[in-house]
């Protein structure tokens, strides 16, 4: 049961990344609507245009989404993903955290907390243990 629940949660986390790439930021209604991953202060400071930042944001969001969905499918027993779901999950959480830090918005703090928990589980807490068949 834990395996299925964890698979569902990872898949949902991936779908949230995909949704955020298309969702408008709830800013001032008088301003022009924009999606979460368009403006990045760190990337602007490096000289990257808004279009370039948006492209990079979409690529990172797609990688995180696909990675978390692949992790969930691995937990559901998809043969070529079942043995590597942990590594895919860690990689996806790192990409997701990078995405959030580059395109910071206060609403994304929840995602950063989730990514930290995802990284802490297999890396430091050794959960779920391999002996459970995960």
C-alpha positions in Angstrom: 0.0 0.0 0.0 2.9 2.4 0.8 4.4 1.7 -2.5 1.2 2.7 -4.4 0.7 5.8 -2.3 4.3 6.9 -2.8 3.9 6.3 -6.6 0.7 8.3 -6.7 2.3 11.2 -4.8 5.4 11.3 -7.0 3.2 11.2 -10.1 1.0 14.0 -8.8 4.1 16.1 -8.0 5.2 15.7 -11.6 1.8 16.7 -12.9 2.0 19.8 -10.7 5.2 20.8 -12.4 3.6 20.5 -15.7 0.6 22.5 -14.6 2.7 25.3 -13.2 4.4 25.7 -16.5 1.0 26.8 -17.9 -0.5 28.5 -14.9 -0.6 32.3 -14.5 1.0 33.8 -11.5 -1.6 35.4 -9.2 -0.1 38.9 -9.3 -1.8 42.2 -9.5 -4.8 41.8 -11.7 -4.0 45.1 -13.5 -0.6 43.7 -14.7 -0.2 41.5 -17.8 -0.6 37.9 -16.8 2.5 35.8 -16.9 3.4 32.2 -16.1 5.6 31.2 -13.2 8.7 30.4 -15.3 9.2 33.6 -17.3 11.1 36.0 -15.1 14.3 35.0 -13.3 16.4 37.5 -11.4 19.5 35.3 -11.4 19.2 34.5 -15.1 18.6 38.2 -15.9 21.7 39.2 -13.9 23.6 36.8 -16.2 22.3 38.6 -19.2 19.7 36.0 -20.3 16.7 37.5 -22.0 13.1 36.9 -20.8 12.5 34.6 -23.7 15.6 32.6 -22.9 14.7 32.4 -19.3 11.2 31.2 -20.2 12.7 28.5 -22.5 15.0 27.3 -19.8 12.2 27.4 -17.3 10.0 25.2 -19.5 12.8 22.8 -20.1 13.5 22.4 -16.4 9.8 22.1 -15.6 9.4 19.4 -18.3 12.5 17.5 -17.0 11.2 17.6 -13.4 7.6 16.6 -14.5 8.8 13.7 -16.6 11.2 12.6 -13.9 8.7 12.5 -11.1 6.1 10.8 -13.3 8.7 8.2 -14.3 9.5 7.7 -10.6 5.9 7.0 -9.9 5.6 4.6 -12.8 8.7 2.8 -11.5 7.0 2.3 -8.2 4.0 0.9 -10.0 6.3 -1.7 -11.5 7.1 -0.5 -15.0 10.0 -2.9 -15.8 12.7 -0.4 -17.0 11.9 2.1 -14.3 11.3 -0.2 -11.3 15.1 -0.6 -10.6 16.0 3.1 -11.0 13.1 5.0 -9.6 15.2 6.2 -6.6 17.9 7.8 -8.7 15.3 9.4 -11.0 13.5 10.8 -8.0 16.6 12.4 -6.6 17.6 13.9 -10.0 14.1 15.2 -10.4 14.0 16.8 -7.0 17.4 18.5 -7.6 16.1 19.9 -11.0 12.8 21.0 -9.3 14.7 22.8 -6.5 16.9 24.5 -9.1 13.8 25.5 -11.1 12.1 27.0 -8.0 15.2 28.9 -6.9 15.8 30.3 -10.3 12.2 31.5 -10.7 11.4 32.3 -7.1 7.8 33.2 -6.1 6.5 33.0 -2.5 3.9 30.5 -3.6 6.6 28.0 -4.7 8.0 27.6 -1.1 5.7 24.6 -0.7 7.4 22.9 -3.7 10.8 23.6 -2.2 9.7 22.0 1.1 8.4 19.0 -0.8 11.7 18.7 -2.8 13.7 18.9 0.4 11.6 16.1 1.9 12.0 14.0 -1.2 15.8 14.5 -1.1 16.0 13.8 2.6 14.0 10.5 2.4 16.3 8.3 0.3 19.6 10.2 0.9 19.7 10.7 4.6 16.8 8.8 6.1 17.3 5.7 3.9 13.5 5.5 3.5 12.0 3.5 2.1 14.4 0.7 2.8 15.4 -1.6 0.0 14.3 -4.6 2.1 10.7 -3.6 1.5 11.1 -4.4 -2.1 11.2 -0.9 -3.4 
